[in-house]
Amino acid sequence: MFRRKRNVLNRSKLRDVVLLSCFASALVYGVSSISITVGFVMLVSGCFLHVVAKGILIRNIVLCNRGLYKVVRHPYYLANYLIDSSFCVLSGNPYLLLVYPFLFFWAYGPTLRTEEGLLNERYGAAFLNDSFMIPQVFPDVASVKGLRKLFDGFSLKRITAKECSRVARFASMGFAITLIHELKREGLSGLKHLLIPTRHDYDEFIFVLVTITLLFLGLVFAQVANNNSAGTVRRP
């Protein structure tokens, strides 16, 4: 038997590559107010889909094909695509935005094949029927109609502290990339205005405050998730 070759670029590495590239790009490229608006709209949309997908998913028990899962079979990956693309838009680097789709399918392709193979083994004809009717990652004209029942099967009880931590980190990274553009205009001397802001520096100060707050919330939710996980393991 031949051992399957491990993919060099997986999902977690892709996010790291994107963020590092975006931070570096923000130091070189400029960004317009329109790009910032578009970037944050994409970021909010991606975070929203992430939460909705989590609130509907019942893992390894039933085949999820309700609500958002009626629009695409893998809404988590659609959400990740929007989130990473939003970082690329906020960085101001048009080449990074053009390259990202290829990196996405390179990183997610093997995972999609593996997951769909497992779903096919477990649910058989039901999954095959869904695969013909529901797009894999990106919605089409027909599946968009499923947005009318977007929250079908959704429950807030399924939104864990770990999911809240993820969303807080996503948002903080978006603000951090934008903050680099703000600081770049004034150079290192602008750091002083972040600590002692004048009336002309409140926009940068607010960006820093929001970024730190979101990072802090992400750490708090992550710690809560770890505590919950540890408590579950110790429970007899």
C-alpha positions, 0 to 999 in steps of 0.5 A: 500500500502507498501512504497518501502524501501529506498536503504541504498546505493545510487549512491551519497553515493557510490561515497563517500564510494569509495573515502573515502575507496580509500584515506584510502587504499592509506595510507596502500597499495602500488601501481605500475607504471603499476597500476597507468597507468591502473587506469588513462586509466580507469579514462580518458575512464570513463570521455570520455564516461561521456562527450559523453553520455551527448552530445548525451542525449536529456532527456524526449523528445526522446528515445536515441538509437544513438551513444554511446546509441547504445552500452549500454542503460545506458552509464552514469552508465558505465562511473561511473563504470569505474571512480570508478573502476579507483579510486580503482585501483589507491588506490592499494587495490585489495580487494576494486576492487573486492568488488566494482562490488557488491556495484555498483549493490547494489547502481544502481540496484533500479535506473535502475529498476525505470528508465527502468520502466519509459522508458517502460511506455513512449516509449513502444514497441520501448524501449522493442525492444532496451532492447532486442538489446542493453545491459543495462550497459556493452557492449557485442561483438555485441553492440561493433560494435556500437562504429563505430558511437560513436558520432552519434547525439553528440552536444557540445552545450549539454555539460554544465558547470555542466558536465565540473565540474564533469569531473574536480572533477573526474580527481582531485580525481584520482590525489589526490589518487596518490598524497597520494602514492607519499607523503607516501614515504617521510612522512610529511617531503615531504610536504616541498618539495611541497612548495619549490621543488628541481629538484628531487621533481618536480613529486610530485609538478606537482601532487599537482599543477594538483590536485589543478588546477582541483579542482579549475576548478571544483569549477568554472564550478560548480559556472557557472552552479549554476548561469545559473540555477538561471538565468533560474529560474528567467527568466519570 
